[in-house]
Structure formats: structure tokens, C-alpha cells
Amino acid sequence: LKASRPSWAACLLLALMTLAASGCIITTLPSPQSNSRPFNFSRDALAYANELDWIYRPNPETGKMDFIHVDPEPEYIHRCFVLVKTAKQFFLHAHFDAQAPVADEKTYRALVRKVISRSPRDLEPSPDPDRVVIPGYADLRSFSAAWESLLKDETGGSWHSYVQLGNWRMILPFPRSGQQKTVEQLLTALKADWPPIVHVVTFPVITINHALLIYAAHETDKTIVFDVYDPNHPEAPGELTYDRASRTFIFPATNYFADGPVNVYEVYHGLYF
């Protein structure tokens, strides 16, 4: 049989897989001081959580953690990507005016749609005159506490997590050199007050498949500890640690992960993720 010529799409996919496996995909980074202020967890995170249908609980007999199904199953699940993306869109493109009168539902619904229609991938925030003004509230946390149902309705369903553009990346190898490059890119973004969103995975054994928004870093000789907005726990900041010696990310124990090494890459950023 005569061999068919490979399509341009197949060639492009092969090139992307090769680059990704070697940790060499080039991404555009924000310039220093590209934003006017850093992400503030107490102001810029959503007040409500991505609910869990499975949780970890300690087993007193084995000393290990058991996975237990939540019964009845919560309604607002599998939306970790939706929540961190929404928080970033508001951070980049909205302005809250607490001095203005509180508006009605129709007005807020239109304003939320306007914010989430703008890209979370922008490396520069919207200039003040172009930001969407949200009247009656000081920040996203207070606004989302007051209008939780409206925001849940408008910001997207669980399918947004399943079809996120960068999901393809997790099936490829994560060389330590690639994780080191990821750390360097995250630190560059944070210096520009631009909060990156990362996909945290273990593959092929999926013990975690989660999205976090990183907003600060604390460096020592041995580690870098990143402060994160974890949409599963909006009540307090979380942490993601990078071990310099092993060039490995470590995620601590939570009620949905037993703790241990993970692989990390940035999403909602660049052409391929």
C-alpha cells in the first residue's frame, strides 16, 4: 500500500508533543510591574467553594487515608477550573465601587457576563477606564457572598473543567528540567503581580487533577513555597511547595489529597494551554 502523506495537523501535534515532553514550549511572560497591585486572597478570591463528591478521612485502624463518597452528592462539583478562571478574570478586568448603590439582579447578571467574556490569558490588566464597574461592593469576595447563585449560574458548568484547552498536556512526561522552567516562569509572573493558574496532576494514576491560582512566593535555599487560592477551600490560603534539590512540587494533605509529589503546569496562558 502507498503510504499517505501526514497531515499538517498531525505534524503540528507531533511537534507539540515533542516540545512539551522536553519542557521546551515557549510561553509569553508578563512584563515586570505589568499590574497595579498583587492578587489579594481576602479580597480577590470567591467566597464559595468547589464542592467535593469524594473526600479523604483518616482511618484509625490502618493509620492511612480512606476515600469516602459524600452522600448526598453536592450540586456544585468539578468546577475548580471555573472558579480560579473567574477570579482571575475579575482581577484583571473588573473594578468594585463600594460607594455606588447596590444594583438589581438583571444589572449584575449583565456585568458578570461582560467580565467573563474577557480573556484570563491577558498579560496586561484592563486599564481603569475599560474595567467593568461592579457597584455596591468592595471586592469579589463580598460580591460573590451576596450573589453566589447568580455567579454560579453565569460562570460555567463542570464541562469547562473537562474541556479546558491545556488538559492534553498532562498525558505527556514531566522532566525535572521542565518543572524547573515552570518554577522560573511562575516567579517571573508573580514579580509582575500577574497571578498564574496551574493544573496540578498525577498521571497516569490520577490521585489529584486540580486547578490552583498562585499569588505569592516565599523562597529559601531549599524550597519555594507558593501561596495559592485553592477553590476547594476559599476560607483560607493554601500552599504548594517546590523542592529545589529534587526539582519536584509537593502538595500537602487536604481532605481531597493524601499529600505527596505532583506535576504542575500553567494553564489559561499562551496558545496551547
C-alpha positions in Angstrom: 0.0 0.0 0.0 1.1 3.5 -0.7 1.8 5.5 2.4 -0.3 8.6 2.8 1.3 11.9 3.5 0.9 13.1 7.1 -1.5 16.0 7.5 -0.3 19.4 8.8 -2.4 18.8 11.9 -0.7 15.5 12.7 2.7 17.1 12.2 1.8 20.0 14.4 0.6 17.6 17.2 3.8 15.6 17.0 5.9 18.8 17.2 3.9 20.0 20.3 4.2 16.6 22.0 8.0 16.6 21.4 8.4 20.2 22.7 6.1 19.5 25.7 7.9 16.3 26.6 11.2 18.2 26.7 9.8 21.1 28.6 10.6 23.5 25.8 7.3 25.1 24.9 7.9 28.8 24.8 5.3 31.0 26.5 5.0 34.7 26.7 5.5 36.2 30.1 4.1 39.4 31.6 6.5 42.3 31.9 7.7 43.4 35.3 5.2 45.6 37.1 2.6 45.0 34.5 -0.2 45.1 37.0 -1.1 47.8 39.5 -1.4 45.5 42.6 -0.9 41.9 43.6 -3.8 39.4 44.0 -5.2 39.7 47.5 -6.7 36.4 48.8 -9.1 38.1 51.2 -10.5 40.4 48.5 -10.0 38.7 45.2 -11.0 35.0 45.9 -14.6 33.9 45.6 -16.5 33.3 48.8 -18.0 29.9 47.9 -16.3 26.6 47.2 -15.9 24.0 44.5 -17.7 21.2 46.4 -16.3 17.7 46.7 -18.1 14.4 45.9 -15.2 12.4 47.4 -13.1 13.3 50.4 -10.2 11.8 52.4 -10.6 10.8 56.0 -8.1 9.2 58.4 -8.6 5.5 59.1 -7.8 4.9 62.8 -7.2 1.2 62.2 -4.7 1.4 59.3 -3.3 4.9 60.0 -3.8 5.7 56.4 -6.3 7.9 54.5 -9.5 6.4 53.0 -11.5 7.9 50.2 -15.2 8.3 51.1 -18.1 9.3 48.9 -20.1 12.3 50.0 -23.8 11.4 50.4 -25.9 13.1 49.2 -23.7 14.3 46.4 -23.2 18.0 46.3 -24.6 20.0 43.3 -21.6 22.3 42.7 -18.8 20.0 41.9 -15.9 19.7 39.3 -15.6 23.4 38.9 -12.1 24.1 40.2 -11.1 25.5 36.8 -14.2 27.6 36.5 -13.6 29.3 39.9 -9.9 30.1 39.5 -10.5 31.4 36.0 -13.4 33.6 37.2 -11.3 35.0 40.0 -8.6 35.9 37.5 -11.0 37.5 35.1 -12.4 39.7 37.8 -8.9 40.6 39.0 -7.8 41.6 35.5 -11.0 43.2 34.2 -13.3 44.4 37.0 -13.4 47.4 39.3 -15.5 47.3 42.5 -17.2 50.5 43.7 -18.4 50.1 47.2 -19.7 53.7 47.3 -22.1 53.2 44.5 -25.7 52.0 45.2 -26.4 48.2 45.1 -27.9 47.3 41.7 -30.6 44.7 40.8 -30.1 41.2 39.6 -30.5 42.0 35.9 -27.8 44.6 36.1 -25.4 42.3 37.9 -26.1 39.4 35.6 -25.1 41.6 32.6 -22.0 42.9 34.3 -20.8 39.4 35.2 -21.3 38.2 31.7 -19.3 41.2 30.5 -16.4 40.3 32.8 -16.3 36.6 32.0 -16.4 37.4 28.3 -12.8 38.8 28.6 -9.8 36.7 28.5 -8.0 35.3 31.6 -4.9 35.0 29.3 -4.3 38.7 29.0 -0.8 39.6 30.2 -1.9 43.2 31.0 -5.0 44.1 33.1 -7.7 46.2 31.5 -6.9 49.9 32.0 -9.1 51.6 34.6 -11.4 53.3 32.1 -12.1 50.0 30.4 -12.7 47.9 33.5 -16.2 46.6 34.2 -17.6 48.5 37.2 -19.4 46.4 39.8 -21.4 48.8 42.0 -22.3 48.3 45.7 -19.5 46.0 46.8 -15.8 46.4 47.8 -14.4 43.3 46.2 -15.1 39.9 44.6 -15.3 38.1 47.9 -18.2 40.3 49.3 -19.9 40.4 45.9 -19.8 36.6 45.5 -21.0 36.1 49.0 -24.1 38.2 48.2 -24.7 36.9 44.7 -23.5 33.3 44.9 -26.3 31.7 42.9 -26.0 34.3 40.1 -22.3 33.8 39.8 -22.7 30.0 39.8 -25.3 30.3 37.0 -23.2 32.6 34.8 -19.6 31.4 35.1 -19.9 28.0 33.7 -20.6 24.3 34.4 -18.3 21.4 35.2 -17.8 20.7 31.4 -15.5 23.8 31.4 -13.0 21.8 33.5 -13.2 18.7 31.3 -12.6 20.6 28.0 -10.0 23.1 29.3 -7.6 23.7 26.4 -4.4 22.5 28.3 -5.7 19.2 29.6 -3.9 17.4 26.8 -0.5 18.3 28.4 -0.9 16.0 31.5 -0.6 12.8 29.5 3.0 13.6 28.5 6.2 13.3 30.5 7.2 15.9 33.1 11.0 16.1 33.0 12.6 17.7 36.1 14.1 20.3 33.8 10.6 21.2 32.6 9.4 21.6 36.2 12.4 23.9 36.9 11.4 26.0 33.9 7.8 26.1 35.1 9.0 27.5 38.5 11.1 30.2 36.8 8.0 31.3 34.7 5.8 31.3 37.8 8.2 33.5 39.7 8.5 35.9 36.8 4.7 36.2 36.6 4.4 36.9 40.3 7.0 39.6 40.1 4.7 41.3 37.6 1.8 40.9 40.0 0.2 38.6 37.5 -1.3 35.5 39.2 -0.8 32.3 37.2 -3.3 29.5 37.2 -1.8 26.0 37.3 -3.0 22.5 36.7 -1.8 20.1 39.4 -1.8 16.5 38.4 -0.6 13.0 39.0 -0.7 10.9 35.8 -1.3 8.1 34.8 -2.6 7.4 38.4 -5.0 10.2 38.9 -4.9 10.9 42.7 -5.2 14.7 42.0 -6.5 16.6 39.0 -6.9 20.1 40.2 -6.6 23.8 39.4 -5.0 26.5 41.7 -4.3 30.2 41.4 -0.8 31.2 42.6 -0.5 34.7 44.0 2.8 34.8 46.1 6.1 33.0 46.6 8.5 32.7 49.6 12.0 31.5 48.7 14.6 29.7 50.8 17.8 27.9 49.9 15.9 24.6 49.8 12.3 25.4 48.8 9.9 27.8 47.2 6.6 27.9 49.0 3.8 29.3 46.8 0.7 30.8 48.4 -2.4 29.6 46.5 -6.1 30.2 46.2 -7.5 26.7 46.3 -11.1 26.9 45.1 -11.9 23.8 47.2 -11.0 25.8 50.4 -11.9 29.6 49.9 -11.8 30.2 53.7 -8.0 30.3 53.9 -4.9 30.4 51.7 -3.3 27.1 50.6 0.3 26.2 49.8 2.2 24.5 47.0 5.9 23.7 47.7 8.8 23.3 45.3 11.8 21.3 46.4 14.9 22.7 44.7 17.1 19.6 45.2 14.7 17.2 43.5 13.0 19.8 41.3 9.7 18.5 42.4 6.4 20.1 43.5 4.8 18.8 46.8 1.2 19.3 47.6 0.2 19.0 51.3 -2.5 16.7 52.7 -6.1 18.0 52.4 -9.5 16.5 52.6 -9.2 15.5 48.9 -5.5 14.6 48.6 -3.3 12.4 50.9 -0.1 14.6 50.2 2.9 14.0 48.1 4.7 14.9 44.8 2.7 16.3 41.9 3.4 17.7 38.5 2.5 21.3 37.7 2.0 23.3 34.5 0.4 26.7 33.8 -3.0 26.9 32.0 -5.1 29.8 30.7 -1.9 31.1 29.3 -0.4 31.1 25.8 -1.5 29.5 22.6 -1.6 25.8 23.6 -2.8 25.8 27.2 
